[in-house]
Amino acid sequence: MLKDKFFDEISNKFSEAIAASPAKDIEKNVRAMMGSAFSKMDLVTREEFEIQQEVLARTRETLTQMEARVTELEMRLQTNNPQDGI
C-alpha cells in the first residue's frame, strides 16, 4: 500500500515537472506545425477514400458489363449483316 502511494506520488511529480518544462511547449508547437502542414496538403479522410474506392469498384463493374453488352450487340450486327464486315 505504501509502495503504491509512493509510486503514485513520484508519477504525479514527474507529470507536473514535464507539464512545466519546455518539453510540453515543444510538443504543443510540433503538434501545431504538423496540423498546419496537414491542413495545407489537401488530404482526404480514410472514410472519403473508402467511399471513392467503392464508387470506383461499382463503376468498373458497370463498365465491364457494358463492354460485354457492346461486344454481344456487335456480334449480332455482324451475324445479321455479313457483307458489312468486309
C-alpha positions in Angstrom: 0.0 0.0 0.0 2.8 2.4 1.0 4.7 1.5 -2.2 1.7 2.2 -4.4 1.3 5.6 -2.7 5.0 6.3 -3.2 4.9 5.4 -6.9 1.7 7.5 -7.4 3.4 10.5 -5.8 6.5 10.1 -8.0 4.3 9.7 -11.0 2.4 12.9 -10.2 5.6 14.8 -9.5 7.1 13.6 -12.8 3.9 14.6 -14.7 4.0 18.0 -13.1 7.6 18.5 -13.9 7.1 17.6 -17.6 4.0 19.9 -17.8 6.0 22.8 -16.5 9.1 22.0 -18.7 9.9 23.2 -22.1 9.2 19.6 -23.4 5.4 20.4 -23.1 5.8 23.6 -25.1 7.9 21.8 -27.7 5.2 19.1 -28.0 2.5 21.7 -28.4 4.5 23.6 -31.1 5.3 20.4 -33.0 1.6 19.4 -33.0 0.6 22.8 -34.2 3.1 22.8 -37.0 2.1 19.3 -38.1 -1.6 20.2 -38.0 -0.9 23.3 -40.1 1.2 21.3 -42.6 -1.5 18.6 -42.9 -4.3 21.1 -43.5 -2.3 22.6 -46.4 -1.8 19.2 -48.0 -5.4 18.8 -49.1 -5.6 15.2 -47.7 -8.8 13.1 -47.7 -10.1 11.1 -44.7 -10.0 7.4 -44.7 -13.8 7.4 -44.9 -13.8 9.5 -48.0 -11.1 7.3 -49.6 -13.1 4.1 -48.9 -16.3 5.7 -50.3 -14.5 6.6 -53.5 -12.9 3.2 -53.7 -16.4 1.6 -53.6 -17.7 4.0 -56.3 -14.7 3.1 -58.5 -15.4 -0.6 -58.0 -19.0 -0.2 -59.0 -18.0 1.9 -62.0 -15.6 -0.8 -63.1 -18.2 -3.4 -62.8 -20.7 -1.4 -64.8 -18.0 -0.7 -67.5 -17.3 -4.5 -67.8 -21.0 -5.2 -68.2 -21.4 -2.5 -70.8 -18.3 -3.8 -72.7 -19.7 -7.3 -72.8 -23.1 -5.9 -74.0 -21.4 -3.9 -76.8 -19.5 -7.0 -77.9 -22.7 -9.0 -77.9 -24.5 -6.4 -80.0 -21.6 -6.1 -82.4 -21.7 -9.9 -82.9 -25.4 -9.8 -83.5 -25.0 -7.0 -86.0 -22.3 -8.9 -87.9 -24.5 -12.0 -88.0 -27.4 -10.1 -89.4 -25.3 -8.1 -91.9 -22.4 -10.3 -93.0 -21.5 -8.1 -96.0 -20.8 -5.1 -93.7 -17.9 -6.9 -92.1 -15.7 -6.6 -95.2 
